[in-house]
């Protein structure tokens, strides 16, 4: 009789193997750890149990990435970094990346006794970061679906705990770093990283504190807003590294004349603020003290800065507001000092200006104009006038200059002298400039279709618009859209366009001149006239600013300047247009000096497109 109790089937053995493997896996899965010491114990236990359970030589965990490089010294000896390309064949790599288990045969002489290394991939998200090697496994065991499933589960377990270990260590490192760098954190929170001065956050705290103290103690303090003059030119030409050196030097010079209670702050860029908390109980004495201190600042900042054997020069414009005052709050101080600083710049730079209520009204008006101007194009509030340009000798019309005008709300006309400078401070001038060019070219083509013969159209281009990286493309686009002949387009730029970025300006002008566009240097003589740049410019014409024409024939100096410009232009091959001609005496002087062209009220005021057409027809008979 057969003893049924001793009989086992293949299925019974597989079930027993599966149960045993699941039991080991469960033991390993429920191990809880906290900190890297427990993690090392977990990996040791996992490796030992896996070796014993599968009866294999060893278990190795290889990482292909340096994602854990920072914590490798803390990890167990079973974990190492291995180059994926040298550790595996191309076929192995392909299988691992697809998530499959790789079999690496080490002895194939006898299948029953042959040994294989079973390799299972490790992932972080979808990225292959490593592999776990089960080395020295009997080939016959490696084919068992239960053993391969067990190995994959072990890999998943390692994969999950590596991720936890990484998170735990990174968190620990962050806590350690934070605890060790509390002082650094405070420095970053309240001080400027470049200069070491107080930043805006600390400044605002000190303003609140000293403003309250000034009220309680009935004393007067002052807030000085400093903006460096000509710093941008140095920063742009010599680079930000040199600019940073100058800012650090400025900060040091400010510290040298700082009082014990004064606070110096850098808001960013080339803007500094100084808080003088307790000047005097007398407002007049406080103002005098603040003014004297500001003058000392300008003098100290304006002294030369040495760079590679050459002296660099900057200046400072300073706006001052006193506190406390009627209807003033702490939040108003920076705004008021900034407004006064802007006025100081407008007054000619290297100036000190104290805030008053009229300035605020002016600043509010500027803001109102800016906000309205942003929507002026969309609301169709902008329009163009055209001023005729004539030959000086014959009076023949040779072109027109397009001039932008603005009817705010369709009613109130805003002077270009008001809104153009505001637009030029922002990118609004780029949008407005493109609109002007489009509208003027469209009108010019329309005149041609009507038989109105205008030889040339002149359009002003601002510095910001010219230096926009899309400038050349935008001009080409307008010419293409409107059908304007580039040979009849003249673009007027100021000397500052060239002085600030000479090479870029020359390149852009050359690109457009190659297709027929001509250039005129507008307002010649009022800026930084440089003959070295002028002789390199691909320009055709100089325009003498109206300020030199207005004094003719009574101002001998103006007449001498105009004569000199005309003589120079003749030798350099430039045509010359005189702007602002308003009298017969002025025109006769220009005729004697053989000036090329003129424009101004003596010939005609700026006209609408319709009236300009009538003017041209009348001029041409």
C-alpha angles and dihedrals in degrees: 000000000000116000102232092191092068096048118103128180128212088253091055091054092049091050091049091049092048092049092050093048092047090051092053091046091051091052091052094044096056095052107120120204137183120190130005095285090063090044090056089050089050093053092045091051093045093051094046095046092046092050091049095043096048095033092230135147101248147323122237129187113207123189120202096194136061090229088115096034092112093058100034093107088061096049125094124269090254091069121076140155114252130183106245093211095054098038099055140032122247090257091051092050092050091052094046093050089052089054097251127138115251124218116208111190116213099176123022100167093102120017094205092057099027119123127219136186112228113209124194123189126242120211138191103201103315095331119103104232102166150324138246115226121210099196128198100019120161110251093231091055093049091064092059111109089213094054094046089048090049091051091050090051090050088052091051089049092051090045093054095045093048087057091048091047091052092050092046094050094044089051091048091049091049092051091047092048092048093049092048095045104045089124091050090049090052090049093051091047098050109019137063111253095217103045104018090234123134114281130222094274094056091041092055091050092051092046090055091048098046094041090057091045091050090055093047095045095038094233132134124240133180138217117209120200111200124194119181117236120224092002093121092059091056093043092051097044102039099028139250094284091063090042090054091051090054092049090052090049091049090052090052092050090051090052090053092065097034118125123227094258098034120110121211118200136180113212094188139283109023096330122114131176128201123197115207102188106184117026105145145319088241114077093210092051090046091053092049092049092049092047093050091048091049092050089052089051093053092048092049095045092047094060113107124277114215119226122170093333096313130102118237120198132205133160139202137237114204131199119195133196125182124218147249103023139151117296090001126133130189091253089060097060100079091042092051094046090047091051091051091048091053089053090050090056090048089052091062107284128265086065137126117223128181120217121251133173093256089062090055092051089050091048091049090051091051090051091049091051091048093050092048092044091058090069099033095101094047090049092049092238097135121085138165136244123192126217116204120235120209142192108259095221103039104021091231114154111248102172150322134250118224113227122189121228132186131211105192108217089352090285118061114061113217117208116243086229086066105041103031095064089048091050091047091059090063140033088268088092090063093056092044092046093054091047091051092049092049095046094045094048091047090052092047092054089047090054090053091052088051091052093250105146111214109162099204143010120213120200127183119234120199124223094248092048093048093051094048106116091232095052099107092043091049091053091049090049092053092048090051095046096046100035090234115165106239089212088068097047120096119186118204118211131173126239091251090066089064099036094056098049108008101170094045091047094050092048094051093045091050092050091054095039088056089066093046105270113138129209136216127194104229127210091014114193100025097084135044097310109200119185091193090062094037095060090053096049118107088221127134103198146033121211115208110220117248091239089074094046098049094069095054125142095012103045110072093192093055091049091050092050092050091048091051093048092049092049092048093046091051092054092045094048099248127141113225130218119194113213127208099026106171107160143047090240091058092049092048090052090052090049091054090050091048096239112179106223142358141192133187145104092299087073100026143321116242110289138202117256091258094049092045089058090053090047092053093047090050092048093048094047 
